[in-house]
Amino acid sequence: MEHFLTLFLNTAMSGFWPFVGCMILLSVPLNFVFILVNRFLRHWNIRKHGYPPAHCDADGDFKPTPIEVEL
């Protein structure tokens, strides 16, 4: 881990473009992991509670309240 941190700091301090390249190389796998976890948790939530929720219509928009319908 110390070797990776030293390599990262040396690359980050060597100039703008190496720093940007290092950030891209770090952000792509982190973004992929975030999407995997997010979709998995969304799947669990929809499987447990169904879709759409009771307060939404078929598109996911909020249903109008009875007062809004009368007006």
Secondary structure, DSSP 8 states (H G I E B T S, - for coil): -HHHHHHHHHHHTT-HHHHHHHHHHHHHHHHHHHHHHHHHHHHHHHHHH-SS-TTB-TTS-B---HHHHH-
